[in-house]
Amino acid sequence: MPILLRFLLVLLFASGGVAPAWAQDAQNTAQIPQAAAVNPDQLSTQLDQIKQSITDRTKLTDSLLTDARGKAAAIQQQADQLTASLTPQRDALQAKLDVLGKPPEKGEPAETPEVASQRKQLNKDKADLAGQITRAKSLSLESQQLINQIAALRRNLFQAQISQRTASPLSMTFWSQLGQNLADDRANLAALGTTLIGAFAQAWQPPNRTPFMLCLLAAVLLLAGGRRLLEHQILDLASKHLPAGHLRRSAMALLITLGTTLTYGIAAWLVYLAVNWNGVFNQDLDDLARPTVLLMFFAATLAGLGRALLSVRRPSWRLPPVSDDLARRLWPFPTLLAYSTLLLFVFERVNNDIGASVAMAVASNAFFALLIGVLFAAALIRMGRARRALVAGGDTPAKRPLWVGLLVAAAFVGTLLIFISVATGYIALAFFVARQMIRAGFVIAALYLLMHLINDVCETLLAPDSRSGTRMQDTFGISPPRLEQSATILSGVARAFLLLLALPLLLAPDSSGVSDLLDRGSRLFAGRTLGSLPIEPGNIFNALMVLLTGAIVVRIIKRWLGKQLLPKTSLDVGMQTSIVTLLGYVGGILVFVLMLGALQVNVQSIAWVASALSVGIGFGLQAIVQNFISGLILLAERPVKVGDWISITGVEGDVRRINVRATEIQLSDRSTMIVPNSQLITQNVRNVTLANALGRVQIRLPMPMSSDAAKVRQIILDILRNHPATLNAPSPSVQLDNVDGGSMMFVCTAYVSSPRNAGDVKSDVLFEIIDRLHKANQPLTTPQDMVVRTMAQEKAVEANPLTTVVPGNKT
């Protein structure tokens, strides 16, 4: 498990040239002593010594500044520990003073000498502790300022070294300087080799021979078949427990990277244990071996990322959209870059340990810069050949995303810059560019893999048809579209946060450690203000957590009220909906206030935001605010509630939902009309179901004077009473409203349980009335028209008045 944690640290915080940043921090941490019985005077003396060591700017080196930074960090840690240990003691003394109470004032009886002596001693001890705490806090702040100063000195030193020019490898001066110091460098290297051989000889001695052989055997077995066995096991587990799809593919890529990292990293660690089982290495050899082992984890991770992303043997597992031919062409380069990185670091450490000459250091940097440049150039050439071969085969190359084109262009420029810098003598610049290209490649590859993994995890866990998605729908009542939107938003936020973490690793030009990178990242995104509101990444994260937690809590409470509590009360559905909606508004406002508190928004910031908001309201938000207030009035007074049947400005239908800004009304054709809330407050609204939920069916039926009125009335009453939808109370009625123009006007009235059913019932009743009257020979009155009839038609009418005459030409 610790190895896995170290790997994750490498994956997230790789920096410092080609060495992992935490390898440098591990050295710095090793220099920090454990908390001991120190006092502010000792810490102040140590801090002065550090300041004195960096006074002479002409003798500054990166290793000296790194060592000074580690010591300053140790002093800061000890000062903080001293503050933390003295504060409880001061509080305990204050508690004892509180028990003694306040000293007697003038005119009051004096306290006993024992109490007075104890009070004096307690005050003295408390004052001493308070002074030490103040000095410790001051030393902590001073140490932090010194750390920042050392970081600035390292950046200045780095910039000076980058611009330094030496003899070009194309000139004889370069080789003559190297030859002049070659004898001394060879002697120093031989001395280091003798020491290393002696360590191996001592490890072969009987007390150490058994662990030496066992560790070496374990390392050989791990390298021979351990990686394949480990990959087989973890991939088998992934295929069994992960759903088929993008998540399995990205998870397998991560597992392949982890397997490669653990295999080679643990093998290197076993070799280190084999030789140094009983502390065989001296301090110099141990300082060389330990970072090398740590770097092996980094190099293995780099090779593992290449294997996972290219995936030559399993093209279906490949994450990047590259062709099989291009993947095969690029296959060896991640491993070659990993080996080159390891050799580069080892040579750099060896040069520092043996005190190699400047000419040797420059030659080593030139060699490795050219090596990295050649590898990148060969990779670019193979990419071009693969593209041309694809075109020659009649296929169209896949369109590159913009960021891929930018990376290829940056690699080309970096490679060209390496060759030009080495040729012109700017070896330090070439070496720096080579290191940056390796680091950038590692960070971008890891970032690409993690972004795909995060996106696949979010989409799989929040998929509506997945097990977790179904459980969320059942538990929280989240709809499938909302669940898909949440997956997209969560994936975008997580990937953006990951990108923000990776930016300091790409933008830090010097060999900074983890703490320097974190400080740089904090300064990159913090220290800015919006008006008087400070922008702090920690506060923003806390605010997002408050917002997410508050939204979930409010949703759970609304669901509990709407589904469990309120349905068991005597409140109608509209009132229940209004209560749940108002609770949502109140909960949303409360969550918003808590979020502002997490952002540490002060009153002045709120006033600034309110003033800006008032200007916006004055120009364009008046209608929105008016509708919002109207919505609150509708929910409070409830002149219109959910379920009512209303009519407003020609719109008639059922109220389905009252939102913050508008009300949704469902019309008879099942369409929805969105009406602003202000119209329901300021205009005349007819609410059919406000006071009485019954519906009325009324039919006006004209009958000729020759009809039997009593018989017609009885037929209609029977029809109204026998219809299943009409109510017995109020009972149906048939009234003779008027006799005019040779016809009688019957008004037929019945009531139904809901006005929404009145139209259907009226239609059914009319159909049955017409049918029954026709069977009873009781015709309805037809419209009167002026017609021109012939004499034959007139005689026929006189002979038989019931004869129906077809109208002729109208006049």
C-alpha positions in Angstrom: 0.0 0.0 0.0 2.8 2.6 0.7 4.3 1.8 -2.7 0.9 2.5 -4.3 0.6 5.8 -2.5 4.1 6.7 -3.6 3.1 5.9 -7.2 0.1 8.2 -7.0 2.3 10.9 -5.7 4.7 10.4 -8.6 1.7 10.5 -11.0 0.4 13.8 -9.7 3.5 15.7 -8.7 6.2 14.6 -11.1 8.6 17.6 -11.6 12.1 18.7 -11.0 13.6 17.9 -14.4 13.3 14.2 -14.9 13.4 13.2 -11.2 10.1 12.9 -9.3 9.5 15.9 -7.2 8.8 13.9 -4.1 12.2 12.3 -4.4 13.7 15.7 -3.8 11.3 16.4 -1.0 12.1 13.0 0.5 15.7 14.2 0.8 14.6 17.5 2.3 12.3 15.7 4.7 15.1 13.4 5.8 17.0 16.4 6.8 14.2 17.6 9.1 15.0 16.3 12.6 12.3 15.0 14.9 10.7 17.5 17.3 13.2 17.9 20.1 13.5 20.1 23.2 14.3 23.3 21.4 13.8 26.9 22.4 13.3 30.0 20.3 16.9 31.1 20.9 18.3 28.0 19.3 15.9 28.2 16.4 16.8 31.9 15.9 20.5 31.0 15.9 20.0 28.2 13.3 18.0 30.6 11.1 20.8 33.2 11.2 23.2 30.6 10.1 21.1 29.7 7.1 20.8 33.4 6.2 24.6 33.7 6.5 25.2 30.7 4.2 23.3 32.3 1.3 24.7 35.8 1.7 27.5 35.3 -0.8 25.6 35.3 -4.2 28.8 34.2 -6.1 29.0 30.9 -4.3 25.4 29.9 -4.6 24.5 26.6 -6.2 21.3 24.8 -6.6 22.3 22.0 -4.2 23.3 24.6 -1.6 20.0 26.5 -1.9 18.0 23.2 -1.8 19.8 22.2 1.4 19.1 25.7 2.9 15.5 25.4 2.0 15.2 22.1 3.7 16.8 23.5 6.9 14.5 26.5 6.8 11.5 24.2 6.5 12.8 22.2 9.4 13.0 25.3 11.5 9.5 26.4 10.5 8.2 22.9 11.5 9.9 23.0 14.9 8.6 26.5 15.5 5.1 25.4 14.8 5.5 22.4 17.0 6.9 24.6 19.7 3.8 26.8 19.4 1.5 23.9 19.5 3.2 22.4 22.6 3.4 25.7 24.6 -0.2 26.8 23.9 -1.9 24.1 26.1 0.6 24.9 28.9 -0.3 28.6 28.7 -4.0 27.7 28.7 -3.5 25.5 31.8 -1.8 28.4 33.7 -4.7 30.6 32.7 -7.1 28.0 34.0 -5.3 28.0 37.4 -5.5 31.8 37.5 -9.2 31.6 36.8 -9.6 29.3 39.8 -7.8 31.8 42.0 -10.1 34.5 40.8 -9.4 38.2 40.4 -6.9 39.8 42.8 -8.6 41.9 45.6 -9.1 45.5 44.9 -8.2 48.4 47.2 -10.3 48.4 50.4 -11.0 44.6 50.1 -9.4 42.1 52.5 -6.0 41.0 51.3 -5.4 37.5 50.2 -3.1 35.1 52.0 0.6 35.2 51.3 0.5 31.7 49.9 -2.2 32.7 47.4 -0.4 35.9 46.5 2.9 34.1 45.9 1.2 31.4 43.8 -0.6 34.1 41.7 2.7 35.9 41.1 4.4 32.8 40.0 1.6 31.8 37.7 1.5 35.2 36.1 5.3 35.1 35.6 5.2 31.6 34.1 2.3 32.6 31.8 4.2 35.7 30.7 7.2 33.6 29.9 5.2 31.1 27.9 3.4 33.9 26.1 6.7 35.4 25.1 8.0 32.1 23.8 4.8 31.5 21.8 5.1 35.0 20.3 8.7 34.4 19.3 7.9 30.9 17.9 5.2 32.4 15.7 7.6 35.1 14.6 10.2 32.5 13.8 7.7 30.5 11.8 6.8 33.5 9.8 10.4 34.5 9.3 11.3 30.9 8.2 8.5 31.1 5.6 9.8 34.4 4.3 13.3 32.9 4.1 11.9 29.9 2.1 10.3 32.3 -0.3 13.6 34.2 -0.6 15.4 31.0 -1.3 12.9 30.1 -4.0 13.5 33.4 -5.6 17.2 32.9 -5.5 16.9 29.5 -7.1 14.8 31.0 -9.9 17.4 33.7 -10.5 20.2 31.1 -10.4 18.3 29.0 -12.9 17.8 31.9 -15.3 21.5 32.8 -15.0 22.5 29.2 -15.8 20.1 28.9 -18.7 21.6 31.9 -20.4 25.2 30.7 -19.8 27.2 29.9 -23.0 30.1 27.4 -23.2 32.2 26.1 -26.0 30.3 24.3 -28.7 30.9 20.6 -29.2 31.7 21.4 -32.8 34.8 23.3 -31.7 38.1 22.0 -30.5 38.0 24.1 -27.3 35.1 21.9 -26.0 37.1 18.7 -26.4 40.4 20.1 -25.2 38.8 21.3 -22.0 37.2 17.9 -21.5 40.6 16.2 -22.1 42.4 18.4 -19.6 40.1 17.4 -16.8 39.6 13.8 -18.0 42.3 12.3 -15.7 40.9 13.8 -12.5 37.3 12.9 -13.4 38.4 9.3 -14.2 40.2 9.0 -10.9 37.2 10.3 -9.0 34.9 8.0 -10.9 37.3 5.1 -10.2 37.2 5.9 -6.5 33.4 5.8 -6.5 33.5 2.5 -8.4 35.9 1.1 -5.9 33.6 2.1 -3.1 30.7 0.5 -4.9 32.6 -2.7 -5.5 33.6 -2.8 -1.9 29.9 -2.5 -0.9 29.0 -5.4 -3.1 31.9 -7.5 -1.7 30.7 -6.7 1.8 27.2 -7.7 0.8 28.6 -11.1 -0.3 30.0 -11.8 3.1 28.4 -14.6 5.1 26.3 -12.4 7.3 24.7 -10.7 4.3 25.0 -13.4 1.7 21.6 -15.1 2.3 19.5 -11.9 2.1 21.6 -10.7 -0.8 20.8 -13.8 -2.8 17.2 -14.0 -1.8 16.5 -10.4 -2.7 18.3 -10.7 -6.0 16.4 -13.9 -6.8 13.1 -12.2 -5.9 14.0 -9.3 -8.2 14.9 -11.6 -11.1 11.7 -13.6 -10.7 9.7 -10.4 -10.5 11.3 -9.1 -13.7 11.1 -12.4 -15.5 7.5 -13.3 -15.0 6.1 -11.1 -12.2 4.9 -8.4 -14.5 2.9 -10.7 -16.8 1.5 -12.6 -13.8 0.5 -9.3 -12.1 -1.0 -7.9 -15.2 -2.9 -11.1 -15.9 -4.4 -11.1 -12.4 -5.4 -7.5 -12.3 -6.8 -7.6 -15.8 -8.8 -10.7 -15.0 -10.3 -9.0 -12.0 -11.1 -5.9 -14.1 -12.9 -8.0 -16.7 -14.9 -9.8 -14.1 -15.9 -6.8 -11.9 -16.1 -3.9 -14.3 -18.8 -3.5 -16.9 -17.9 -3.7 -20.5 -17.4 -0.4 -22.2 -15.2 2.7 -21.9 -14.7 2.3 -18.1 -13.1 -1.1 -18.5 -10.8 0.1 -21.2 -9.5 3.1 -19.2 -9.3 1.1 -16.0 -7.2 -1.6 -17.8 -4.9 1.2 -19.1 -4.4 2.4 -15.5 -3.9 -1.1 -14.2 -1.3 -1.8 -16.9 0.5 1.4 -15.8 0.3 0.4 -12.2 1.6 -3.1 -12.9 4.6 -1.9 -14.8 5.4 0.7 -12.2 5.2 -1.8 -9.3 7.1 -4.5 -11.1 10.2 -2.5 -12.0 10.0 -0.2 -9.0 9.8 -3.1 -6.5 12.6 -5.0 -8.4 14.9 -1.9 -8.0 14.0 -1.7 -4.3 14.8 -5.4 -3.8 18.2 -4.9 -5.5 18.8 -2.0 -3.1 17.9 -4.1 -0.1 20.1 -7.0 -1.4 23.2 -4.8 -1.3 22.3 -2.6 1.7 20.6 -5.2 3.9 22.7 -4.5 7.0 23.6 -0.9 6.2 26.5 -1.7 3.9 26.3 1.6 2.0 28.0 4.6 3.5 26.2 8.0 3.4 27.4 9.0 0.0 26.4 5.7 -1.7 23.1 5.7 0.1 22.4 9.3 -1.1 23.1 8.0 -4.6 21.1 4.7 -4.4 17.9 5.8 -2.7 17.0 8.5 -5.2 17.9 6.1 -8.0 15.4 3.6 -6.6 12.8 6.3 -6.4 13.5 7.4 -9.9 13.0 3.8 -11.1 9.3 4.1 -10.1 9.1 7.3 -12.2 10.8 5.6 -15.2 8.7 2.5 -14.9 5.6 4.7 -14.8 6.7 6.5 -17.9 7.2 3.2 -19.7 3.9 1.8 -18.4 2.0 4.9 -19.7 3.5 4.3 -23.1 2.5 0.6 -23.0 -1.0 1.4 -21.8 -1.8 4.2 -24.2 -0.3 2.6 -27.4 -1.5 -1.0 -26.5 0.0 -2.6 -29.6 -1.0 -6.2 -28.6 -4.6 -5.3 -27.7 -5.8 -2.5 -30.1 -9.3 -2.6 -28.7 -7.9 -1.4 -25.4 -6.2 1.6 -26.9 -7.4 5.0 -25.6 -5.9 7.4 -28.2 -7.4 7.3 -31.6 -4.2 6.2 -33.4 -3.8 3.6 -36.1 -2.2 0.2 -35.5 0.7 1.1 -37.8 1.5 4.3 -35.9 1.2 2.5 -32.5 3.7 -0.1 -33.7 6.1 2.6 -34.9 6.0 4.5 -31.6 6.1 1.4 -29.4 9.8 1.5 -28.4 10.0 5.2 -27.6 8.4 5.3 -24.2 10.7 2.6 -22.9 13.8 4.3 -24.5 12.8 7.6 -22.9 12.4 5.9 -19.6 15.9 4.3 -19.8 17.4 7.6 -21.0 15.7 9.4 -18.1 17.2 6.9 -15.6 20.7 7.2 -17.1 20.5 11.0 -17.2 19.6 11.2 -13.5 22.3 8.7 -12.5 25.0 10.5 -14.5 23.9 13.8 -12.9 24.0 12.4 -9.4 27.4 10.7 -10.1 28.8 14.0 -11.4 27.7 15.8 -8.2 29.0 13.0 -5.9 32.4 12.7 -7.4 32.9 16.5 -7.9 33.2 16.2 -11.6 34.8 19.1 -13.6 32.6 21.7 -15.3 33.8 20.3 -18.7 32.6 16.8 -17.8 29.2 18.1 -16.5 28.7 20.2 -19.6 29.7 17.2 -21.8 27.2 14.9 -20.0 24.4 17.5 -20.3 25.2 17.9 -24.0 25.1 14.1 -24.6 21.8 13.5 -22.9 20.2 16.6 -24.4 21.2 15.2 -27.8 20.0 11.8 -26.9 16.6 13.1 -25.9 16.5 15.3 -29.0 17.3 12.3 -31.2 14.6 10.2 -29.7 11.9 12.9 -30.1 13.1 13.6 -33.7 12.9 9.9 -34.5 9.4 9.7 -33.1 8.3 12.7 -35.1 9.8 11.2 -38.3 8.0 7.9 -37.7 4.7 9.7 -37.1 5.2 11.4 -40.5 6.0 8.2 -42.2 2.9 6.5 -40.7 0.8 9.3 -42.0 2.2 9.2 -45.5 1.8 5.4 -45.6 -1.8 5.8 -44.6 -2.4 8.3 -47.4 -0.5 6.0 -49.9 -2.8 3.1 -48.9 -5.8 5.2 -50.0 -7.1 5.9 -46.4 -7.8 9.3 -45.0 -5.9 10.1 -41.8 -8.0 10.9 -38.8 -8.3 14.6 -38.2 -6.1 15.7 -35.3 -7.6 17.7 -32.5 -6.1 21.1 -32.0 -4.3 20.3 -28.8 -2.6 17.3 -30.5 -1.4 19.5 -33.3 -0.1 22.0 -30.8 1.8 19.2 -29.0 3.4 17.9 -32.2 4.4 21.5 -33.1 5.9 22.1 -29.6 7.8 18.8 -29.8 9.2 19.8 -33.2 10.2 23.2 -32.0 11.8 21.8 -28.8 13.8 19.2 -30.7 15.0 21.9 -33.1 15.9 24.1 -30.2 17.9 21.3 -28.6 20.1 20.8 -31.7 20.6 24.5 -32.3 21.5 25.2 -28.6 24.0 22.3 -28.4 25.6 23.4 -31.7 25.9 27.0 -30.6 27.2 26.2 -27.1 24.0 26.9 -25.0 24.3 23.4 -23.4 22.3 24.4 -20.3 19.4 25.6 -22.3 19.4 22.5 -24.4 19.6 20.3 -21.3 16.7 22.3 -19.7 14.5 21.9 -22.8 15.2 18.2 -22.9 14.2 17.8 -19.3 11.1 19.9 -19.8 10.1 17.8 -22.8 10.3 14.6 -20.8 8.4 16.1 -17.9 5.7 17.6 -20.1 5.3 14.3 -21.9 4.9 12.4 -18.7 2.4 14.9 -17.2 0.4 15.0 -20.4 0.2 11.2 -20.8 -0.8 10.8 -17.2 -3.3 13.6 -17.5 -4.8 12.1 -20.6 -5.2 8.7 -18.9 -6.7 10.2 -15.7 -9.1 12.4 -17.6 -10.5 9.5 -19.6 -10.8 7.5 -16.4 -12.7 10.2 -14.6 -15.0 10.7 -17.5 -15.7 7.0 -17.9 -16.3 6.6 -14.1 -18.8 9.4 -14.0 -20.6 8.2 -17.1 -20.8 4.6 -15.9 -21.8 5.3 -12.3 -24.4 7.9 -13.3 -25.8 6.1 -16.3 -29.6 5.7 -15.9 -29.5 2.0 -16.8 -26.6 1.1 -14.5 -27.0 -0.4 -11.1 -25.8 2.7 -9.3 -27.9 5.0 -11.5 -31.0 3.0 -10.9 -30.4 3.1 -7.1 -30.0 6.9 -7.3 -33.2 7.2 -9.2 -35.0 5.1 -6.6 -33.4 6.9 -3.6 -33.3 10.5 -4.6 -36.0 10.5 -7.3 -33.6 11.9 -10.0 -34.9 11.6 -13.5 -32.7 9.9 -16.2 -32.1 13.1 -18.2 -31.1 14.9 -15.0 -28.8 12.0 -14.1 -27.0 12.2 -17.4 -26.6 16.0 -17.0 -25.1 15.4 -13.6 -22.6 12.9 -15.0 -21.6 15.5 -17.6 -21.2 18.3 -15.1 -19.4 16.2 -12.5 -17.0 14.9 -15.2 -16.3 18.4 -16.5 -15.7 19.8 -13.0 -13.4 16.9 -12.0 -11.4 17.1 -15.2 -11.1 20.9 -14.9 -9.8 20.5 -11.4 -7.3 17.9 -12.6 -6.1 20.2 -15.3 -5.6 23.0 -12.7 -3.5 20.6 -10.7 -1.4 19.7 -13.7 -0.8 23.3 -14.8 1.8 24.1 -12.2 3.8 21.0 -13.2 3.9 22.3 -16.7 4.5 25.9 -16.0 7.2 25.6 -13.4 10.5 26.1 -15.3 12.9 25.4 -12.5 13.6 22.2 -10.6 11.0 22.7 -7.9 9.8 20.3 -5.3 6.2 19.4 -4.4 5.9 22.2 -1.9 7.2 24.7 -4.3 4.8 23.5 -7.0 1.9 23.7 -4.6 2.9 27.2 -3.5 3.2 28.2 -7.2 -0.2 26.7 -8.0 -1.7 28.5 -5.0 -0.2 31.8 -6.1 -1.4 31.1 -9.7 -5.1 30.8 -8.7 -5.1 32.7 -5.4 -4.4 36.2 -4.3 -6.9 37.6 -6.8 -10.0 39.4 -5.8 -13.4 40.1 -7.3 -14.1 43.6 -5.9 -13.3 43.1 -2.3 -14.0 39.4 -2.4 -10.8 37.3 -2.1 -10.5 34.3 -4.4 -9.1 31.3 -2.5 -9.1 27.8 -4.0 -9.8 26.3 -0.6 -12.8 28.5 0.0 -14.1 27.8 -3.5 -13.8 24.0 -2.8 -15.6 24.4 0.6 -18.4 26.4 -1.1 -18.9 23.8 -3.8 -19.1 21.1 -1.1 -21.6 23.2 0.8 -23.7 23.7 -2.3 -23.6 20.0 -3.2 -24.5 18.8 0.3 -27.1 21.5 0.8 -28.8 20.7 -2.5 -28.9 17.0 -1.6 -30.3 17.7 1.9 -33.0 20.0 0.5 -34.0 17.5 -2.1 -34.3 14.7 0.4 -36.4 16.8 2.7 -38.7 17.9 -0.2 -39.1 14.3 -1.3 -39.9 13.2 2.3 -42.5 15.9 2.7 -44.1 15.4 -0.7 -44.1 11.6 -0.7 -44.5 10.6 2.9 -45.6 13.3 5.4 -48.0 15.7 3.5 -50.0 12.9 1.7 -51.0 11.7 5.2 -52.5 15.0 6.1 -55.9 16.6 5.3 -54.3 19.2 3.0 -55.3 19.2 -0.6 -52.9 18.5 -3.4 -52.4 22.1 -4.3 -51.6 23.1 -0.8 -49.1 20.3 -0.5 -47.4 21.4 -3.7 -47.2 25.0 -2.5 -45.6 23.9 0.8 -43.0 21.8 -0.9 -42.2 24.6 -3.4 -41.9 27.2 -0.7 -39.6 24.9 1.3 -37.5 24.5 -1.8 -37.2 28.3 -2.2 -36.3 28.7 1.5 -33.8 25.9 1.5 -32.2 27.2 -1.7 -31.8 30.6 -0.1 -30.3 29.1 3.1 -27.9 27.0 1.1 -26.9 30.1 -0.9 -26.2 32.0 2.3 -24.1 29.1 3.7 -22.2 29.0 0.4 -21.4 32.8 0.8 -20.2 32.0 4.3 -17.9 29.3 3.0 -16.5 31.8 0.5 -16.0 34.2 3.4 -18.0 36.9 1.8 -18.1 39.9 4.1 -20.8 42.6 4.3 -19.0 44.9 2.1 -18.7 42.3 -0.7 -22.5 41.6 -0.3 -23.2 45.3 -0.6 -21.0 45.4 -3.7 -22.9 42.5 -5.3 -26.2 44.0 -4.3 -25.4 47.3 -5.8 -24.3 45.7 -9.0 -27.5 43.6 -9.0 -29.7 46.7 -8.4 -28.2 48.3 -11.5 -29.0 45.1 -13.5 -32.5 45.1 -12.1 -33.0 48.7 -13.0 -32.0 48.0 -16.6 -33.4 44.6 -17.5 -34.5 42.5 -14.6 -37.6 44.3 -13.5 -40.0 41.8 -15.2 -38.1 38.8 -13.7 -38.2 40.2 -10.2 -41.9 41.1 -10.6 -42.7 37.6 -11.7 -40.6 36.1 -8.9 -42.5 38.2 -6.2 -45.8 37.3 -7.9 -44.9 33.6 -7.7 -44.3 34.0 -4.0 -47.7 35.7 -3.6 -49.4 33.0 -5.6 -47.9 30.3 -3.3 -48.8 32.2 -0.1 -52.3 33.5 -0.9 -53.2 30.7 -3.2 -55.8 32.4 -5.4 -54.6 30.0 -8.1 -53.2 26.7 -7.1 -52.0 23.5 -8.7 -55.0 21.6 -10.0 -57.3 24.6 -10.6 -59.1 25.2 -13.8 -58.6 28.8 -14.8 -59.3 31.1 -17.7 -57.2 34.2 -18.4 -57.1 36.3 -21.6 -58.5 33.6 -23.8 -56.4 30.8 -22.2 -58.3 28.1 -20.3 -56.9 25.0 -18.8 -55.6 23.2 -15.7 -52.8 24.7 -13.6 -50.0 22.1 -13.6 -47.1 23.9 -11.9 -46.3 27.2 -10.4 -42.6 28.0 -10.9 -40.5 30.9 -9.7 -41.1 33.0 -12.9 -44.1 31.5 -14.6 -47.1 29.2 -14.3 -47.7 26.2 -16.5 -51.3 25.8 -17.8 -52.3 22.6 -19.7 -54.9 23.4 -22.4 -57.6 21.1 -23.7 -55.4 20.0 -26.6 -52.7 18.8 -24.1 -50.4 21.6 -25.0 -48.9 23.8 -22.3 -49.1 27.5 -22.0 -46.5 29.4 -20.0 -48.1 32.4 -18.3 -45.9 34.9 -16.4 -46.9 35.0 -12.7 -47.4 38.8 -12.8 -50.4 38.3 -15.2 -52.1 36.1 -12.6 -51.8 38.8 -10.1 -52.5 42.0 -12.1 -55.2 40.7 -14.5 -58.7 39.3 -14.2 -58.6 35.5 -13.7 -61.6 33.2 -13.8 -61.0 30.3 -11.5 -63.6 27.7 -12.2 -62.7 25.4 -9.3 -61.7 27.9 -6.6 -65.0 27.9 -4.6 -66.8 25.0 -6.2 -65.3 22.0 -7.9 -68.5 20.9 -9.6 -69.0 21.2 -13.3 -72.3 22.2 -14.9 -73.8 20.7 -18.1 -76.3 23.1 -19.6 -78.2 22.6 -22.9 -80.5 25.1 -24.6 -82.9 23.0 -26.7 -85.5 24.7 -29.1 -88.7 22.7 -29.8 -91.7 23.5 -32.1 -95.0 24.6 -30.6 -96.6 21.4 -31.8 -94.3 19.3 -29.5 -95.6 17.7 -26.4 -93.8 19.7 -23.8 -94.5 17.3 -20.9 -93.3 14.3 -22.8 -90.1 16.2 -24.0 -89.4 17.2 -20.4 -89.7 13.7 -19.1 -87.5 12.3 -21.8 -84.7 14.8 -21.1 -85.0 14.3 -17.3 -84.6 10.5 -17.7 -81.6 11.0 -19.9 -79.9 13.4 -17.4 -80.7 11.3 -14.4 -79.6 8.0 -15.9 -76.2 9.2 -17.2 -73.5 7.7 -15.0 -71.5 11.0 -14.8 -74.3 13.3 -13.6 -74.9 13.9 -9.9 -78.2 13.4 -8.0 -77.5 16.4 -5.8 -77.9 19.0 -7.1 -80.5 17.1 -9.1 -80.9 17.6 -12.9 -83.6 20.0 -14.1 -85.5 20.9 -17.3 -87.0 24.3 -17.5 -89.2 26.0 -20.1 -87.3 29.2 -20.5 -89.2 31.0 -23.3 -91.9 30.7 -26.0 -91.2 32.9 -29.0 -91.6 32.7 -32.7 -93.5 29.5 -32.8 -91.0 27.6 -30.8 -90.4 26.6 -27.2 -86.9 27.0 -25.5 -86.0 24.2 -23.0 -83.0 24.8 -20.6 -81.6 21.5 -19.4 -79.2 21.5 -16.5 -77.2 18.8 -14.8 -74.0 18.7 -12.6 -71.0 16.6 -12.7 -68.1 16.0 -10.3 -65.6 18.1 -12.2 -65.9 20.9 -14.8 -63.3 19.0 -16.8 -66.0 16.3 -17.5 -68.7 18.8 -18.5 -67.9 18.8 -22.2 -67.8 15.0 -22.6 -71.1 14.6 -20.6 -72.8 17.3 -22.7 -71.9 15.6 -25.9 -73.1 12.2 -24.7 -76.4 13.7 -23.5 -77.0 15.6 -26.7 -76.5 12.4 -28.8 -79.0 10.5 -26.6 -81.5 13.4 -26.6 -81.6 13.6 -30.4 -82.0 9.9 -30.7 -84.8 9.6 -28.1 -86.7 12.6 -29.5 -86.5 11.2 -33.0 -87.8 7.8 -31.8 -90.7 9.7 -30.0 -91.6 11.7 -33.1 -90.7 14.9 -31.4 -88.7 16.9 -34.1 -86.5 19.8 -33.2 -87.0 23.3 -34.5 -85.2 24.0 -37.8 -83.9 27.4 -38.8 -86.5 29.6 -40.6 -85.6 30.7 -44.1 -87.4 32.7 -46.7 -87.8 30.5 -49.8 -89.6 30.7 -53.1 -91.9 27.7 -53.7 -93.9 26.6 -56.7 -97.7 26.4 -56.6 -97.5 22.6 -56.6 -95.4 22.8 -53.4 -97.8 25.3 -51.8 -100.8 23.0 -52.5 -98.9 20.1 -51.1 -98.2 22.0 -47.9 -101.8 23.0 -47.5 -103.0 19.4 -48.0 -100.4 18.0 -45.5 -98.8 20.5 -43.0 -96.3 17.9 -41.8 -94.8 17.6 -45.3 -91.2 18.7 -45.4 -90.5 21.1 -48.2 -87.0 21.3 -49.6 -86.1 24.9 -49.9 -85.6 26.2 -53.4 -83.9 29.4 -54.5 -83.4 31.8 -51.6 -84.3 35.4 -51.9 
